[in-house]
Amino acid sequence: METISELLPYAQVVLSILLIGAIILQQTGSSLGGAFGGDNFSAGFHKRRGFEKLLFNATVVIAVLFAITAFLALII
């Protein structure tokens, strides 16, 4: 149990850096007009393919792992 509590902060730092990088790499494809309800009607019907889908799934996995490590840090 001691080794987990010693390694947990390092795991959280690595996961947070990976999560920030994965979020920044994702492209939204919406312009400033789309943020205010402009003419970006096709954004809701976008299908992820290839690397975009892999990056999205990796972001979800990294976020879940980060949440688990944060919860473990509270318990331990």
N, C-alpha and C positions, 0 to 999 in steps of 0.2 A: 504494500500500500504506500510505502514511503517513496518508492521509485516513481509511482504514478503521480504523486503530488509534486515531485521534483520536476518531472518532464512535462506536466500539464501546461505551465505557462509558455514553454517553448513551442508546444504544439499549437496553442492558441495564437501565438504570434505568426507562425508559419501559415496557419489556416486563414488568419485575417488578411495577410498579404496576398495569398492566393485568391481569396474572395474579392478583394478590392480590384485585383488585376482582371479577374474574370468579368466583373461588372463593368469595368471601364472598356474592355474589349468588345462588349456587345454594342451593336449599332441599333439605334431605335428607328432610324429612317424617317422620323417626323421632323418637320421644320418648325420655326417659331410660330407660324400660322396654325399649325396643327395643335400646338399647346393651348391655343385660345379657341379651339373649336373651328378651325378654318377648313380648308378644302382637302383634308387628308382622310378621305373616306375609305380608301383601300387598306389602311393600316390594320383594321380589325380583321381582315380576311387574309392576313399574311401567314403563309405556311413555312415553318422552319425546315431547312434542308441542309444536309452535309455538315460542315464545320459549325454552322450557326446552331444547329440542333445539338451537336456534341458539346459546344460551349454552354448552352443553356442547361443541359442536363448536368454537366460538371459543376455549374454554379449552384444548382439545387443541392447536389450531393455535398459540396463544400460547405454550404450554408447549414445543412443538417448536421454535419460533423462539428462545425463550430458551435452550434447550439448545444450539442451533446457535451462537448468539452466544457462549455460555460456552465452547464447544469452540474457536471461532475465537480467542477471547481467550487461550486456552492456547497455540495454535499461533503466533500473531503475536507 
